[in-house]
């Protein structure tokens, strides 16, 4: 099999993937060719690569055209509205027409506008045209009106009536244009009858008659005319001359810019490529034809139906169903019985497959929803369990934090207590040593007094309180120094706990006074009023009164005044 044939087969079967591999396979096989075959090898490789890129380009182009077709179908109401507006204008002119000649012309225009839009209305205005022609009494007008009736009846599916009308036409009064139209009507009627005939013998006869009228049309048309091109291409396609049909159609493509004419050219090209087995180009031109059909604002067409069938075979069921549904709706709106029959032949199959696909999708969606619901329930349960565990963890964390805070507080208190103890142990040792020396000196002093002055002076010396008073004064001074060494900001911090008017103001020579010493002892952890009274040599009542008076002068909560005093000089947690 040649490279081109392989490429064609792959495109026809829609197996582009295999064509993508073909250049590689070809190249591998060419490794075993002789050097003398190098040119052939390069040519084959070039053809294969070109074919691959061509297929890729066609595929991308087709996808883009399908998107354009989808957009055109969504916007089809604009083109329908434009045709209706034109029809409304013609009807308004017809209502104002003053002569039968004007009515004849306008009725003909309306029949033409309705011909592929609404067959009932087209048939009505064909009869109106005939009525005006008979009133005028012009034989040529009557023949033209009969041909309109024949054409419209044929599209409607009334083949007997159509043949009766066309057979009754007086050929002798027809001009060149009318003769072409005369053969055109015969061709259309017999072509429709052949398409709708199930008897092979009769069908063959209708096809032969259709072909003969093609020849007649070609005889009365110039080779460069649009009708000649369309009919010649149609004849070539029927007889298998697809390349000739493609050549003449492509040669004429740029000459005609009428939208409906473009639709007919693309349809004929699609049929030619279909005959060649080139489904890629067949599809492309069917899409182009369908786009122009929709943009023409017509509802009687073929391309979109054939494209729907092709897409169905390729597996694009969604588009196939949408396109075929649109064909059915337009055929019903147009009341084209033949088009309805054509759509009904393919629509049930596509409809069945489409709804079967929908059922599968619904089942998948249902199963997915069930799975999602179950998963949601599972997640909800999991979340509840996790939340429960998180609450436990949070509670444990809070307890740990509280324990940690308490531990830090205890460590701080222990550290503080240790520091105080160290300070006062050292101070106590110094004081003990000092008091031993003082007591030894005092002993020696008393000994001297006893030796020199006698018992009376010794007794007076012993009774004197000056020694004790001096010692207490020194003791309190040393206490003040030691305490302020531990808590240098105690006085200011303590005053900050009091209301401004009750704050303690020390004399220049004072470091601490009695009130401050009471709360200094409290700060050291001695909270008992009895112990404080013994230490300061005051009565318990006096100490109690001092504490109550200062507690009442507190700037904050009086009940927490002692706790606030205990916090003086303490470091923060972060320190």
C-alpha positions in Angstrom: 0.0 0.0 0.0 1.4 3.4 -0.9 2.0 6.2 1.5 -0.9 8.3 0.2 -3.3 5.4 0.3 -2.3 4.7 3.9 -2.8 8.3 4.8 -6.2 8.4 3.1 -7.4 5.2 4.9 -6.3 6.5 8.2 -8.1 9.8 7.8 -11.2 8.0 6.6 -11.2 5.7 9.6 -10.4 8.6 11.9 -7.2 6.9 13.1 -4.9 9.9 13.1 -2.8 8.3 15.8 -1.5 5.7 13.5 -0.8 8.2 10.8 1.3 10.0 13.3 3.5 6.9 13.7 3.8 6.3 10.0 6.8 8.6 9.2 8.7 6.8 12.0 7.8 3.4 10.6 8.7 4.5 7.1 12.0 5.9 8.2 12.9 2.7 10.0 12.1 0.6 6.9 14.1 2.9 4.7 17.3 2.2 6.7 17.6 -1.1 4.7 17.4 0.6 1.3 20.5 0.9 -0.9 22.3 4.2 -1.4 21.0 4.3 -4.9 17.5 4.6 -3.5 18.2 7.7 -1.4 16.1 10.0 -3.5 13.1 7.7 -3.4 13.6 7.4 0.4 13.6 11.1 0.9 10.6 11.6 -1.3 8.6 9.0 0.6 9.6 10.5 3.9 8.7 14.0 2.7 5.3 12.7 1.6 4.7 11.0 4.9 5.6 14.0 7.0 3.5 16.3 4.8 0.6 13.9 5.1 1.0 14.0 8.9 1.1 17.8 9.1 -1.9 18.0 6.7 -4.0 15.7 8.8 -3.1 17.6 12.0 -4.0 20.9 10.3 -7.3 19.5 9.0 -8.1 18.2 12.4 -7.5 21.6 14.1 -9.4 23.4 11.3 -12.4 21.0 11.7 -12.5 21.5 15.4 -12.5 25.3 15.0 -15.2 25.1 12.3 -17.4 23.0 14.6 -17.0 25.7 17.3 -18.0 28.3 14.7 -21.0 26.2 13.7 -22.1 25.9 17.3 -21.9 29.7 17.7 -23.8 30.2 14.5 -26.6 27.8 15.6 -26.9 29.7 18.9 -27.2 33.0 17.0 -29.5 31.6 14.3 -32.4 33.6 15.7 -30.7 36.7 14.2 -30.7 35.3 10.7 -34.3 34.0 11.1 -35.4 37.4 12.3 -33.7 39.1 9.3 -35.6 36.8 6.9 -38.9 37.5 8.8 -38.2 41.2 8.6 -37.7 40.9 4.8 -40.9 38.9 4.5 -42.8 41.4 6.5 -41.6 44.2 4.2 -42.7 42.3 1.1 -46.1 41.6 2.7 -46.5 45.3 3.4 -45.7 46.1 -0.2 -48.1 43.4 -1.4 -50.9 44.9 0.7 -50.2 48.3 -1.0 -49.9 46.9 -4.5 -52.2 48.7 -7.0 -51.8 46.4 -10.0 -51.9 42.7 -10.6 -48.5 42.9 -12.2 -47.1 44.2 -8.9 -49.0 41.5 -7.0 -47.6 38.9 -9.4 -44.0 40.1 -8.7 -44.4 40.4 -5.0 -46.2 37.1 -4.6 -43.3 35.5 -6.5 -40.7 37.2 -4.2 -42.6 36.0 -1.1 -42.8 32.4 -2.5 -39.0 32.5 -3.0 -38.4 33.8 0.5 -40.7 31.1 1.9 -39.5 28.3 -0.3 -36.9 27.0 2.1 -38.5 28.6 5.2 -42.2 27.7 5.3 -43.5 25.3 2.6 -47.2 26.1 3.4 -46.7 29.8 3.0 -44.6 29.2 -0.1 -47.4 27.1 -1.6 -49.9 29.8 -0.7 -48.0 32.6 -2.4 -47.4 30.4 -5.4 -51.1 30.1 -5.7 -51.4 33.9 -5.2 -48.9 34.4 -8.0 -50.9 32.0 -10.3 -54.1 33.9 -9.5 -52.4 37.3 -10.4 -51.0 35.7 -13.6 -54.4 34.5 -14.7 -56.0 37.9 -14.0 -53.3 39.5 -16.1 -53.8 36.8 -18.8 -50.1 36.5 -19.7 -49.2 33.0 -20.9 -45.5 33.4 -19.9 -46.6 34.5 -16.4 -49.0 31.5 -16.1 -46.3 29.1 -17.1 -43.8 30.5 -14.6 -46.4 30.4 -11.9 -47.1 26.7 -12.7 -43.4 25.9 -12.5 -43.3 27.6 -9.1 -46.3 25.5 -8.0 -44.6 22.4 -9.4 -41.4 23.1 -7.5 -43.1 23.9 -4.3 -45.4 20.9 -4.5 -42.4 18.6 -5.1 -40.6 20.0 -2.0 -43.8 19.5 -0.1 -43.9 15.8 -1.1 -46.9 16.1 -3.5 -45.1 14.5 -6.5 -48.3 13.8 -8.6 -49.5 17.4 -8.3 -45.9 18.6 -9.0 -45.8 16.5 -12.2 -49.3 17.7 -13.2 -48.2 21.3 -12.9 -45.0 21.0 -14.8 -46.5 18.8 -17.5 -49.1 21.4 -18.1 -46.5 24.1 -18.8 -46.5 25.5 -22.4 -42.8 25.3 -23.4 -43.5 27.5 -26.4 -43.9 30.6 -24.3 -40.8 30.1 -22.2 -37.6 32.2 -22.6 -34.1 30.9 -22.0 -34.1 31.5 -18.3 -37.5 29.9 -17.9 -36.3 26.9 -20.0 -33.5 26.4 -17.5 -35.9 26.7 -14.6 -38.3 24.2 -16.4 -35.5 21.5 -16.6 -34.5 22.4 -13.0 -38.0 21.7 -11.7 -38.1 18.3 -13.5 -34.7 17.4 -12.2 -35.7 18.3 -8.6 -39.0 16.4 -8.8 -37.5 13.2 -10.3 -34.6 13.4 -8.0 -36.9 13.6 -4.9 -39.0 10.7 -6.3 -35.9 8.6 -6.8 -34.7 9.3 -3.2 -38.2 8.3 -1.9 -38.6 5.2 -4.1 -38.1 1.7 -2.7 -38.6 -0.2 -6.0 -35.2 -0.6 -7.6 -36.5 -0.7 -11.2 -38.6 2.4 -10.8 -35.8 4.1 -8.8 -33.4 3.5 -11.7 -35.8 5.0 -14.2 -36.3 8.1 -12.0 -32.5 8.5 -11.7 -32.1 8.2 -15.5 -34.7 10.9 -15.9 -33.0 13.1 -13.3 -29.7 12.6 -15.2 -31.2 13.5 -18.5 -32.6 16.7 -17.1 -29.2 17.5 -15.8 -27.9 17.3 -19.3 -30.8 19.6 -20.4 -29.8 22.2 -17.8 -26.2 22.1 -18.9 -27.2 22.7 -22.5 -29.2 25.9 -21.7 -26.6 27.4 -19.2 -23.3 28.9 -20.0 -20.3 27.0 -18.7 -19.3 29.8 -16.3 -22.7 30.2 -14.6 -23.4 29.2 -11.1 -26.2 26.8 -12.1 -23.9 25.1 -14.7 -21.2 24.6 -12.1 -23.6 23.1 -9.5 -25.3 20.8 -12.0 -22.0 19.7 -13.7 -20.5 18.9 -10.3 -23.7 17.0 -9.4 -23.5 15.0 -12.6 -19.8 14.3 -12.1 -20.4 13.1 -8.5 -23.3 10.8 -9.7 -21.0 9.2 -12.3 -18.0 8.9 -10.0 -15.9 11.6 -11.5 -15.0 13.1 -8.1 -11.8 14.8 -9.0 -13.5 16.6 -12.0 -16.3 17.7 -9.6 -13.7 19.0 -7.1 -11.8 20.9 -9.8 -14.8 22.7 -11.2 -16.2 23.5 -7.8 -12.9 24.9 -6.4 -12.5 26.9 -9.6 -15.8 28.5 -9.0 -15.6 28.9 -5.3 -14.0 32.4 -5.4 -16.3 33.6 -8.1 -19.5 33.5 -6.1 -20.0 35.2 -2.8 -23.7 34.6 -2.2 -24.1 32.9 1.2 -26.7 30.3 0.0 -24.6 29.8 -3.2 -21.5 29.1 -1.0 -23.6 26.6 1.0 -24.5 24.7 -2.2 -20.8 24.7 -3.4 -19.6 23.3 -0.1 -22.3 20.7 -0.1 -21.3 19.5 -3.6 -17.6 19.5 -2.5 -18.6 17.4 0.5 -20.3 14.9 -1.7 -17.3 14.7 -4.0 -14.9 14.1 -1.1 -17.4 11.5 0.3 -17.1 9.7 -3.0 -13.3 9.7 -2.7 -13.5 8.4 0.9 -11.8 11.6 2.2 -13.9 12.0 5.3 -11.8 14.8 6.7 -12.6 17.1 3.8 -16.1 15.8 3.6 -16.7 16.8 7.2 -15.0 20.2 6.7 -17.2 21.2 3.7 -20.4 19.8 5.4 -19.6 22.1 8.3 -19.0 25.1 6.0 -22.2 24.3 4.1 -24.2 24.0 7.3 -22.8 27.4 8.6 -23.9 29.2 5.4 -27.3 27.4 5.5 -28.0 28.7 9.0 -26.7 32.2 8.1 -29.0 32.2 5.1 -31.9 32.0 7.5 -33.4 28.9 5.9 -35.0 25.9 7.6 -34.9 23.4 4.7 -31.4 22.0 4.2 -29.3 18.8 4.1 -25.8 19.5 5.2 -26.4 19.7 9.0 -28.3 16.3 8.9 -25.5 14.6 7.1 -22.9 16.1 9.4 -24.9 14.9 12.4 -24.9 11.3 11.1 -21.1 11.6 10.4 -20.5 12.9 14.0 -22.6 10.1 15.4 -20.5 7.5 13.6 -17.4 9.2 15.0 -18.7 9.0 18.5 -19.6 12.6 19.0 -23.1 11.7 20.2 -23.8 15.1 22.0 -23.2 17.2 18.9 -25.0 14.6 16.7 -28.1 14.7 18.9 -28.1 18.5 19.1 -27.7 18.9 15.3 -30.3 16.3 14.5 -32.7 17.8 16.9 -32.2 21.2 15.2 -32.8 19.5 11.8 -36.1 18.0 13.1 -37.3 21.3 14.6 -36.5 23.3 11.4 -38.0 20.6 9.1 -41.2 20.6 11.2 -41.3 24.4 11.2 -40.8 24.5 7.5 -43.3 21.6 7.1 -41.0 19.9 4.6 -42.4 16.4 4.6 -39.4 15.0 2.7 -36.9 16.6 5.1 -38.9 15.3 8.1 -38.8 11.8 6.6 -35.0 12.1 6.0 -34.5 13.2 9.6 -36.8 10.5 11.0 -34.7 7.8 9.3 -31.6 8.6 11.4 -33.0 10.5 14.4 -34.4 7.5 16.4 -31.0 5.7 16.3 -29.1 8.9 17.5 -31.8 9.7 20.0 -31.6 6.2 21.5 -27.8 6.3 21.8 -27.9 9.8 23.2 -30.5 9.0 25.8 -28.7 5.7 26.6 -25.6 7.9 27.1 -27.6 10.3 29.3 -28.8 7.3 31.3 -25.3 6.1 31.8 -24.2 9.6 32.8 -27.2 9.9 35.2 -26.1 6.5 36.7 -22.5 7.7 37.0 -23.8 11.0 38.6 -26.1 9.1 40.9 -23.3 6.7 42.0 -20.9 9.7 42.3 -23.5 11.5 44.5 -24.0 8.4 46.7 -20.2 8.1 47.0 -19.9 11.8 47.8 -22.7 11.5 50.4 -21.0 8.5 52.0 -17.7 10.2 51.8 -19.2 13.3 53.3 -20.8 11.3 56.2 -17.4 9.6 56.7 -15.7 12.9 56.8 -18.3 14.4 59.1 -17.8 11.5 61.5 -14.0 11.8 61.1 -14.2 15.5 61.8 -16.4 15.0 64.9 -13.9 12.4 66.2 -11.0 14.7 65.4 -12.7 17.6 67.0 -13.4 15.5 70.1 -9.7 14.5 70.2 -8.7 18.0 69.5 -10.8 19.2 72.5 -9.1 16.6 74.6 -5.7 17.6 73.3 -6.6 21.3 73.9 -7.7 20.5 77.4 -4.5 18.6 78.0 -2.5 21.4 76.4 -4.2 24.0 78.6 -3.6 21.8 81.7 0.1 21.5 80.6 0.3 25.2 80.1 -1.3 25.9 83.5 1.1 23.4 85.1 3.9 25.0 83.2 2.9 28.4 84.5 2.6 27.1 88.0 6.0 25.4 87.7 7.5 28.6 86.4 5.9 30.5 89.3 7.2 27.9 91.8 10.7 28.0 90.2 10.7 31.7 90.4 9.5 31.6 94.0 12.1 29.0 94.8 14.8 31.0 93.0 13.7 34.1 94.8 13.5 32.3 98.1 16.9 30.8 97.5 18.3 34.2 96.7 16.8 35.7 99.8 18.0 32.9 101.9 21.5 33.1 100.5 21.5 36.8 101.1 20.2 36.6 104.6 22.3 33.5 105.6 25.4 35.5 104.7 24.0 38.5 106.6 23.1 36.3 109.5 26.7 34.9 109.7 28.1 38.4 109.5 25.7 39.5 112.3 26.5 36.5 114.5 30.2 37.2 114.2 29.6 40.9 114.8 27.3 40.2 117.8 29.9 37.8 119.3 32.5 40.6 119.0 30.1 43.1 120.5 29.1 40.8 123.3 32.8 40.2 124.1 33.4 43.9 124.1 30.4 44.5 126.3 31.6 41.8 128.7 35.0 43.4 128.9 33.3 46.8 129.4 31.2 45.4 132.3 34.3 43.8 133.7 36.1 47.1 133.7 33.1 48.9 135.3 33.0 46.2 138.0 36.7 46.5 138.7 36.8 50.3 138.7 33.5 51.5 139.9 32.0 48.7 142.0 28.7 46.9 142.0 26.4 50.0 142.0 27.8 51.3 138.7 27.7 47.8 137.3 24.0 47.5 138.2 23.2 50.9 136.6 25.0 49.9 133.5 23.1 46.7 133.2 19.7 48.4 133.8 20.4 50.9 131.0 18.5 50.4 127.6 20.8 52.4 125.5 22.8 49.4 124.5 19.7 47.6 123.2 18.3 50.7 121.6 21.6 51.3 119.7 21.7 47.7 118.7 18.1 47.7 117.4 18.8 50.9 115.5 21.8 49.3 113.9 19.9 46.1 113.3 17.0 47.9 111.5 19.5 49.9 109.4 21.3 46.7 108.4 17.9 45.1 107.6 16.9 48.1 105.5 20.2 47.9 103.6 19.9 44.2 103.0 16.3 44.4 101.9 16.8 47.3 99.6 19.8 45.5 98.2 17.4 42.7 97.2 14.6 45.0 96.1 16.1 48.4 95.2 12.8 49.8 93.8 10.6 48.5 96.7 9.7 52.0 98.0 8.5 53.3 94.6 6.8 50.1 93.7 5.0 50.0 97.0 3.8 53.6 96.7 2.5 52.8 93.2 0.1 50.4 94.9 -1.4 53.2 97.0 -3.6 56.1 96.2 -1.5 59.3 95.6 -2.6 61.1 98.8 -1.7 58.1 101.0 1.7 57.3 99.6 4.6 57.1 102.1 7.1 60.0 102.1 10.4 59.1 103.9 12.6 61.6 105.8 15.9 62.4 104.2 17.7 60.1 106.7 15.3 57.2 106.3 15.6 54.2 104.0 12.5 52.4 105.4 10.0 53.3 108.1 7.8 51.1 110.2 5.0 50.8 107.6 7.5 49.9 104.9 9.3 47.4 107.1 6.0 45.6 107.9 5.4 45.1 104.2 9.0 44.4 103.5 8.7 41.4 105.9 5.5 40.4 104.2 7.4 40.6 100.8 10.0 38.2 102.4 7.2 35.8 103.1 6.6 36.6 106.8 2.8 37.2 106.8 2.1 36.6 110.5 1.3 39.8 112.4 2.7 38.1 115.6 6.0 37.4 114.0 6.2 40.8 112.5 5.3 42.4 115.9 8.1 40.4 117.6 10.6 41.4 114.9 9.8 45.1 115.1 9.0 45.1 118.8 5.5 46.4 118.5 2.2 44.9 119.7 0.2 42.7 117.4 -2.6 45.2 117.5 -0.3 48.0 116.3 0.9 45.8 113.4 -2.6 44.9 112.5 -3.7 48.5 112.4 -0.8 49.5 110.2 -1.7 46.7 107.8 -5.4 47.6 107.7 -4.7 51.4 107.2 -2.4 50.8 104.3 -4.7 48.1 102.8 -7.5 50.7 102.8 -5.2 53.1 101.0 -4.7 50.6 98.1 -5.2 52.0 94.6 -6.5 48.6 93.5 -8.4 45.7 95.0 -7.8 45.9 98.8 -8.4 42.1 99.1 -5.4 41.5 96.8 -3.1 44.1 98.3 -0.9 41.6 100.0 -0.6 39.5 96.8 0.3 42.7 94.9 3.1 43.3 97.5 4.4 39.8 97.0 4.7 40.5 93.2 7.1 43.5 93.8 10.5 42.8 92.3 9.4 39.6 90.5 10.7 39.0 87.0 8.2 38.5 84.1 7.8 35.0 82.5 9.8 35.9 79.6 12.7 37.3 81.5 
